[in-house]
Amino acid sequence: MRIVLGLVVAALAACSSSSPSSSRVIAEDEARALLIDRNWLDRMPETERDRLHVYRFVPNMGGGVFQDRTLYKGTFELFSFGVKADSIHFVLHETKTEVKSRFRIERVDGPKPFDLKLTIDADPRGPKVYYGMRSETDRDGMLLEQRLRASQPAAQPR
């Protein structure tokens, strides 16, 4: 649920969808740290029905999750992973598939509100480019839930 809330908050926080303008590759050690406990979205949805793909790598919960979804509906897949140097080793339990892929994280200036770009060269699910926010530090999801409630428009009577 926290992943969904984080995704919805990120979507609601977006004011525009500009193209990334600058990019600087982050060193392997910092990239490994930035990969963890962060929502990585392939795009910022503009409507509640826009399809998007989301990764979240959460080792303290035993692995990660990949979502193919809209804001309110979708599918998910749990996986295990390991990170060594500039590679992610994915273990996809449903299909009993293992994939090793190089990855890199770059600093970017957009699309808003993103300032990080994750590229997974041989992504076992979805597209290979995702975006995240360096400022995402809400480990337990409580701040995201508060932001979500505060940013939702009031319901209109019928």
KEVEX-801357 format. One line per 3 residues: number of its first residue (from 1); their letters; for each residue x, y, z of N, C-alpha, C. Coordinates in steps of 0.05 Angstrom, whole numbers. Layout:
% residues N
NUM = A = X Y Z X Y Z X Y Z ~ ...
This chain:
% residues 158
1 = MRI = 16 -24 0 0 0 0 17 25 0 ~ 40 24 15 58 47 15 69 54 -13 ~ 74 33 -28 84 37 -55 63 52 -72
4 = VLG = 38 43 -69 16 56 -84 14 85 -76 ~ 15 90 -49 12 117 -40 35 135 -50 ~ 59 123 -50 82 138 -60 78 145 -89
7 = LVV = 68 126 -104 63 131 -133 42 152 -137 ~ 20 151 -122 -1 170 -125 9 198 -117 ~ 24 200 -95 34 226 -87 53 237 -108
10 = AAL = 70 221 -118 88 230 -139 72 240 -163 ~ 51 226 -170 35 234 -193 21 260 -188 ~ 10 263 -164 -4 288 -157 15 312 -155
13 = AAC = 40 306 -148 59 328 -145 69 339 -171 ~ 65 324 -193 75 333 -219 59 356 -230 ~ 73 377 -238 59 400 -250 62 401 -280
16 = SSS = 84 389 -290 88 389 -319 104 365 -326 ~ 106 359 -352 122 337 -361 141 346 -383 ~ 163 357 -373 183 366 -392 203 344 -397
19 = SPS = 219 347 -417 239 326 -424 264 330 -406 ~ 278 308 -400 302 312 -384 322 329 -400 ~ 335 347 -386 353 365 -401 382 359 -397
22 = SSR = 390 352 -373 419 346 -369 422 320 -354 ~ 445 308 -357 449 282 -346 478 278 -337 ~ 482 269 -313 509 263 -303 508 236 -289
25 = VIA = 524 217 -298 525 190 -286 536 192 -258 ~ 523 177 -240 530 176 -212 548 152 -208 ~ 569 155 -190 588 134 -185 574 109 -174
28 = EDE = 585 85 -179 573 60 -171 564 58 -142 ~ 581 66 -123 574 64 -95 549 81 -89 ~ 548 105 -98 525 122 -93 500 112 -108
31 = ARA = 504 102 -133 482 90 -148 470 67 -134 ~ 486 49 -122 475 26 -107 457 36 -84 ~ 466 57 -70 451 67 -48 425 81 -57
34 = LLI = 426 95 -79 402 109 -90 382 90 -101 ~ 391 67 -110 372 47 -122 352 37 -102 ~ 360 35 -77 344 22 -56 323 41 -44
37 = DRN = 300 30 -36 279 44 -22 269 69 -36 ~ 265 67 -62 257 90 -78 238 80 -99 ~ 217 95 -105 199 89 -128 213 97 -154
40 = WLD = 214 79 -173 225 85 -200 203 81 -219 ~ 194 103 -232 172 103 -251 182 107 -279 ~ 170 93 -299 178 98 -326 167 124 -337
43 = RMP = 146 134 -325 134 159 -334 116 169 -312 ~ 111 195 -313 92 207 -295 65 206 -308 ~ 45 193 -295 19 192 -308 6 220 -309
46 = ETE = -8 225 -330 -23 251 -333 -52 248 -327 ~ -62 223 -329 -90 217 -321 -90 192 -304 ~ -112 187 -291 -114 164 -273 -113 138 -289
49 = RDR = -117 138 -315 -117 114 -331 -91 109 -347 ~ -72 128 -345 -47 124 -359 -32 100 -347 ~ -22 83 -365 -7 59 -356 22 68 -350
52 = LHV = 32 57 -328 60 62 -321 72 37 -309 ~ 98 36 -307 113 14 -295 130 25 -273 ~ 130 10 -251 144 20 -226 161 -3 -215
55 = YRF = 186 4 -208 203 -14 -193 207 -2 -165 ~ 209 -20 -145 218 -12 -119 236 -34 -108 ~ 260 -28 -101 280 -47 -91 281 -43 -61
58 = VPN = 272 -64 -46 268 -61 -17 281 -85 -3 ~ 308 -85 1 321 -109 12 312 -116 41 ~ 304 -96 57 295 -103 84 268 -117 84
61 = MGG = 254 -119 61 230 -134 59 235 -160 43 ~ 260 -166 37 267 -190 24 269 -190 -6 ~ 267 -166 -19 268 -165 -48 258 -139 -59
64 = GVF = 243 -142 -81 232 -118 -94 205 -124 -106 ~ 193 -104 -118 167 -107 -131 168 -91 -157 ~ 156 -103 -177 152 -90 -203 122 -88 -207
67 = QDR = 112 -64 -215 84 -60 -220 79 -51 -248 ~ 59 -62 -261 49 -54 -287 20 -44 -281 ~ 16 -18 -282 -9 -8 -270 -18 19 -281
70 = TLY = -42 27 -272 -51 54 -274 -50 64 -245 ~ -61 87 -239 -60 97 -211 -76 79 -192 ~ -97 66 -202 -115 51 -185 -117 22 -190
73 = KGT = -106 12 -212 -109 -16 -219 -83 -26 -232 ~ -76 -51 -226 -53 -62 -239 -45 -89 -229 ~ -22 -98 -238 -11 -123 -229 17 -118 -217
76 = FEL = 26 -137 -201 52 -134 -189 66 -161 -190 ~ 93 -159 -188 109 -183 -187 131 -178 -166 ~ 133 -197 -147 154 -196 -127 178 -210 -138
79 = FSF = 202 -201 -131 226 -213 -140 248 -210 -119 ~ 269 -226 -121 293 -223 -105 314 -210 -123 ~ 333 -197 -110 354 -185 -126 379 -182 -109
82 = GVK = 401 -178 -123 427 -172 -111 440 -151 -128 ~ 456 -134 -116 471 -113 -131 500 -117 -126 ~ 516 -118 -148 544 -120 -146 556 -101 -167
85 = ADS = 573 -83 -159 585 -63 -177 563 -49 -192 ~ 562 -51 -219 542 -37 -235 521 -57 -246 ~ 516 -79 -232 497 -99 -242 476 -106 -221
88 = IHF = 452 -112 -230 431 -122 -214 426 -151 -223 ~ 425 -169 -203 418 -197 -209 389 -201 -200 ~ 370 -203 -219 342 -207 -213 336 -237 -211
91 = VLH = 320 -245 -192 309 -273 -190 279 -270 -191 ~ 267 -278 -213 238 -275 -217 226 -302 -210 ~ 214 -303 -187 205 -329 -175 181 -341 -190
94 = ETK = 163 -325 -201 140 -336 -215 148 -352 -239 ~ 167 -341 -255 176 -354 -279 202 -370 -276 ~ 213 -369 -251 238 -383 -245 260 -374 -264
97 = TEV = 260 -348 -270 280 -336 -288 300 -319 -272 ~ 325 -320 -280 345 -303 -269 357 -286 -291 ~ 360 -260 -286 370 -241 -305 391 -224 -291
100 = KSR = 414 -221 -304 435 -203 -294 436 -180 -314 ~ 434 -156 -303 434 -132 -321 451 -110 -309 ~ 465 -96 -326 479 -72 -318 459 -50 -314
103 = FRI = 465 -32 -295 448 -9 -290 465 15 -285 ~ 453 38 -288 466 63 -281 445 83 -272 ~ 453 101 -255 435 123 -246 449 149 -253
106 = ERV = 433 167 -264 443 193 -272 427 215 -258 ~ 440 237 -254 426 261 -245 414 274 -270 ~ 389 282 -268 375 295 -291 359 318 -280
109 = DGP = 351 335 -299 334 358 -293 308 353 -307 ~ 291 335 -295 265 329 -307 266 303 -322 ~ 242 294 -330 217 308 -329 208 312 -300
112 = KPF = 195 335 -295 187 342 -268 168 321 -257 ~ 170 314 -232 187 324 -210 213 309 -207 ~ 221 294 -226 244 276 -223 271 289 -226
115 = DLK = 290 279 -211 318 288 -214 338 265 -216 ~ 327 241 -217 344 217 -221 333 200 -244 ~ 351 188 -259 344 170 -281 358 143 -277
118 = LTI = 343 122 -277 353 95 -274 351 81 -302 ~ 373 71 -312 372 55 -336 381 27 -330 ~ 364 7 -337 370 -21 -333 373 -33 -361
121 = DAD = 397 -39 -369 403 -46 -397 387 -70 -407 ~ 385 -91 -391 369 -115 -399 347 -119 -379 ~ 328 -100 -378 306 -101 -359 289 -125 -364
124 = PRG = 285 -142 -343 269 -166 -347 239 -160 -348 ~ 231 -136 -341 203 -128 -341 201 -99 -350 ~ 183 -93 -368 178 -66 -375 200 -52 -391
127 = PKV = 199 -26 -392 219 -10 -407 245 -9 -391 ~ 266 2 -403 291 1 -389 299 28 -376 ~ 282 48 -379 288 74 -367 266 82 -347
130 = YYG = 275 90 -323 256 97 -301 267 123 -288 ~ 249 137 -275 256 162 -261 249 160 -232 ~ 265 174 -216 260 175 -187 267 202 -176
133 = MRS = 263 206 -150 269 231 -137 288 227 -114 ~ 310 242 -114 330 240 -93 318 246 -66 ~ 298 264 -65 286 273 -40 268 252 -28
136 = ETD = 263 230 -41 245 209 -30 260 194 -8 ~ 253 202 17 266 190 40 246 180 61 ~ 221 178 54 201 169 73 200 139 74
139 = RDG = 217 128 91 220 99 92 196 83 101 ~ 179 94 118 156 79 128 130 87 114 ~ 130 106 97 106 114 82 87 133 96
142 = MLL = 92 140 121 74 158 135 72 186 123 ~ 95 198 116 94 224 103 80 224 77 ~ 84 202 62 70 200 36 40 199 39
145 = EQR = 30 185 59 2 183 64 -9 211 72 ~ 5 226 88 -3 253 95 -4 271 71 ~ 16 270 54 17 287 30 -6 279 11
148 = LRA = -12 253 9 -34 244 -8 -60 256 1 ~ -66 254 27 -91 265 37 -93 294 33 ~ -71 309 37 -71 338 34 -74 347 5
151 = SQP = -65 330 -14 -65 339 -42 -90 330 -57 ~ -107 313 -45 -132 304 -59 -153 326 -58 ~ -166 331 -82 -187 351 -82 -211 342 -66
154 = AAQ = -226 360 -55 -250 353 -40 -270 340 -58 ~ -285 321 -48 -305 307 -64 -328 326 -70 ~ -338 325 -94 -361 342 -103 -387 327 -98
157 = PR = -407 341 -85 -433 328 -81 -447 323 -107 ~ -464 303 -108 -478 296 -133 -507 306 -131
